[in-house]
Amino acid sequence: MLEISSFKKSGGKFMKRICFIVMLLFLSLIASDVCFAETSCIFYKDKNFKGEELVKDGEVKQPVIESGWSDKVSSVKVSLCYKLWLYRDDDFGDDALPLYSGEYDDLDAHEWNFDDSAGSYKIEKFMNMTGFSPKEALPGEKFVISGEGFEQIDTTLSVTIGETSVSMTVMSDTQIEVTVPANAEDLTGPVKIHAEGKDNLAPFCDLTGTTFKLSAPEAGFIYYDVDDEVCEEDLAVKRKNNVTGDVDYLLEINQDFSESSVSEGYFENIGNPEPEKGRHWYPDGEEVIISINGIVYNPTRDTRHVIETYTERFVEGTQWVAQETDFESDFESDEEKVWTKTVTMSKPRDFRFHRKTEYALQIMTMPDAMSDESLGLLDPPAIKHWYKHGAQADCSAKDGCLQLEGYRDSIKYLAETAPIDEDASEMQKTYIMEQPVQLIWQYEAHRYDLEVTIGEPVSLSDTAIPADVLAWVDTEAEPVRPASTDHSLADQSGEEVYFWSKPDLKLFPLIGDRTFQVEWQSKEGGACSTQKLITTITTYWPSPAHYEHVAKTPPVQLDPRGDDAFAFDSLKYKENENITVSENFEFTASEEGRSTLLFTDAIGKARVRAVRTRNWNNNTNNPESITPPKFTETVDIGKEITPPDYHDAEHNGYVFWEKARYNVNVYDRETLQGQIFPVNSVHSGSQVLAVIWYDERDNILWPCISVKYDPQKPSGNKRIVIASQEGSECKDSGGAYQKWPDLNGEMQEYMDPARYKDLMIYQQPDPELPGYNPNEEHALIATSFRHGDKQPPAVFALRDDLNITTEDENFTSENYALAQYYDVKESGYG
C-alpha cells in the first residue's frame, strides 16, 4: 500500500511538470505564430535603395507617415503579392501612386514626381492562397485552390506543381480549379500560383502552398463515356485500368421483346445468348464470338420466339452508328438456328436482338384418315403452321367421302363439337393468333365418352359401346391421336396423357383431370371404307391415391425387393419439377403435387400408380385401410412415442423437424433407428415434434401419415425434494417412498441396478441443436446409502430456481430432471 501511495504523489508532480511544459510549448507556438508575419514593403530615404530603411510587415494603413519620414521616401521595394499606395498628403488624399510588387529605385522616374513627397500610405495584399483540397489526386482528377484576389484585372494567372505547369480555371475570386494531367506519372511538389501583369503597374505575385502528392492508383478502373469524358460505370463505353493502363471496350447484349407476348425480365436470356444479356468488358483488340439461338420453342404451349432482325451499334468518333440486319439471312440452313458472329473489340459495341412471338396452328381431323392431303379437303392442310402474334389465320374444310360435321378447337369447343350449318358442305373458321390453337375438323364417325380413373385401363366394353360397333373395331391395335407424330401427346399441352401397353394390349391414362380423344383402328382399315370409332376419355385421380406421401421425407425406394412381380419402370408424370426419381429408383418430392409411376412385370405388363404428395401438416386423405389418427396427440415428456398399429415399417417413424426436442442419444434421424422420446416442451421459437409414420403398399414403404406430438410435463406424483438429500428415493407427494419394479417385476424403493443399466442424466444445452434440454437442475447420478450394502444409484438435483418457464422464445425447460437408462427386462431404453 505504501508503494502504491508513493507512486500516486510522484505521479502528480510529474503530471504538473507535463502540464507546465505543454503550457510553455503552447505559449511558444502562439508567440512564434506572431513572428510569422512577412515583410510587405521597405521604404528608403535615398534613391537606389540606399539610406535609412523603414520596414513594414503585412497589410498597413498609415494616414500619417512615420515620424522622420514625411516627404523623405525616394525609393521603395514592394514584396510579391502586395500593392503600395503612396499619397502626397496626409489622410490619403486624391494624389496617389499605386505600386505593385517590384523594386522602384527612383520615385521621380516615369513622371511620377513622388521623390520625397509621401505624406501617407496603404499596403494591401492583393492576392492570397489559403490552401488546396484534396492534397492527393489521381491523374485526370481535379483539386481546388482556396484564397482571395484571383480575379485581378489585367492579371494572367498560372499554376505549377513543382516545376510542372498544370491546367487551371479561375472559378471565382476565391477559388481556382486545377486538373492533374491525365498522363502524370510522378507529379509531386509544392503548389504555386504565379500572377503576371501586362504592364509595369499590373499585379505581380508568386504564392507557394503546401506539397501536392500524386495518388498511387488503386486497383480498379477509370470509366469513360462516348465523349471520352470520365463518368459512372453504368454510363461508360470504355474503361482504363488504374494500374496497368490497359483499355477495355464495352460489349452490350440485349433482346427486344416489344413486339413479343412475353415480358423481358423473365425471358432475358432466352435463346442462350453468349455472352449473356448485359454489359461485358473485353480488352482492346480481342476477338469475341457472339452466338444466340434464333428460334426458341416452348413445346408445352406450341409457342416459339423468333429473332427477325438485330441491330448492331458501334462507336465512331464520339457517335453511335447503328446498322439493322435481317437475322434469317445469317443462317447457313433452315434447320440450324444458331447464329454466330465474330467481332474485334477495337471500339464499343452493342447488339440488340428483336424477337417476335409465333403461335402454332395445328390442323387435325377425326377420323385421322381424312387429313390425307391428297384428298384436298383442308385449307391449310393438316400439319402445324406458325403465325406471328396477332396475325389472322383463315381455315376451311369441306365434305369428302365422309360428311363434315363441324369442328373442335382448343379455344372454345374442346369438349363438344361446333356443328356445321345444315345443308352446308364446307365450313370456315378464322382465328386471331394470340395463343396456340388446335383445330380438329370432325367428320362423321362413331363417338363415345368414357371416364377412367388413373391406374385403370380404358375398357371398350359392350356396356359403354354397342356390340355391333365393337365387332368391327380392332381393340388390340394401338389407337391414334389426330394427325400427331407422337400419339401419346396431349392436345395442347404436350403432355404424355396415356401409355399403350403392348403386352396388355391396353391403354392406360397417366394424368388425372384431363380430357382427350383417341381414334381406334378398324379391322378393315381405309379412309372411308368403314366407319371410325372415336372415344373422348375423361380421367380422374383416385381418392385416396394409390400411394400417399409426405413431402420432404427420406427418399422412397421404389424397387425394394427383387422377388416381387412388378419392378419400377419410369416416372410418367409429375405436377412440378420438385418431384424426382433418382437413378437408384428413389422417389423424392419437396413440395405438394401429383405424380404417376409406371411399373412392369417380367413380360412388360403394366401397373400404373398415382402418388399424391402433401405437406406434413396436411393430414387429409390417409389410406382407406388406416383409421386417420388425431393430427395432434399429447404425450408425456420422457415417455416413448411408440409406433402406431398402422406403421408397417421395420424401422421407426421419421422425426420431421431436425431441431425437434427428442432424445438424440437413442434415436438416429438418418437411419430411423432407435426409440423416440420427447425431452422438452414445444414453445415459441422451437421446432414442433412431428413424426411421419410409414404405410406399406405394393411392397413399398411410403411415409404418409403425419402426427404432431405435444409434449407435456410428466403426470404422476414422483419428485425430488432437494432438502431430503435422498434424491429420487425420497417420498412422493403422497408421503410414500417412491418405487420402481426390479428385474423380477417386484416393486422396490430403489432403481434395481440389475434392471436399469447405463443410468445417466439427459442434457443437451444448445438450443440450436436437436434434443434441447439444458439440465438447469444440475441433476446428477450418485450412490444412494438408504439401503445398506446395496448402494444403488439414484438421481439427485441441486437447483430448482434456474429454469426459464416463460411462454416465449426464452423458455428452457420445466424444473424436472431427465434420467436415461437401458431397461434389461424390456430390452429397450427408458
Secondary structure, 3 states (H helix, E strand, C coil): CHHHHHHHHHHHHHHHHHHHHHHHHHHHHHHHHHCCCCEEEEEEEEHHHEEEEEEEECCEEECCCCCCCCCCCCEEEEEEEEEEEEECCCCCCCCEEEEEEEEECCCCHHHCCCCCCCCEEEEEECCEEEEEECCEECCCCEEEEEEECCCCCCEEEEEEECCEEEEEEEEECCEEEEECCCCCCCCEEEEEEEEEECCCCCCCEEEEEEEEEECCCCCCEEEECCCCCECCHHHCCEEEECCCCCEEEEEEEEEEEEECCCCCCCCCCCCCCECCCEEEEEECCCEEEEEEECEEEEHHHCEEEEEEEEEEEEEECCEEEEEEEECHHHCCCCCCCEEEEEEECCCCEEEEEEEEEEEEEEEEEECHHHHCHHHCCEECCCCEEEEECCCEEEEEEECCCCCEEEEEECCCCCCCCEECCCCCCEEEEEEECCCCEEEEEEECCEEEEEEEECCCCCCCCCCCCCHHHHCCECCCCCCECCCCCCCCECCCCCCECEEEECCCCEEEECCCCCEEEEEECECCCCCCCCCCEEEEEEEECCCCCCEEEECCCCCEECCCCCCCCCEEEEEEEECCCCEEECCCCEEEECCCEEEEEEEECCCCCEEEEEEEEECCCCCCCCCCCCCCCCCEEEEECCCCECCCCCCCCCCCCEECCCCCCECCCCCECCCCECCECECCCCCCCCCCEEEEEEEEECCEEEEEEEEEEEEECCCCCCCCCHHHCCHHHCECCCCCECCEECCCCCEECCCCCCCEEEEEECCECCCCCCCCECCCCCCEEEECCCCCCCCCEEEECCCCCCCCCCCCCCCCCCCCCCEEEEECCCCEEC
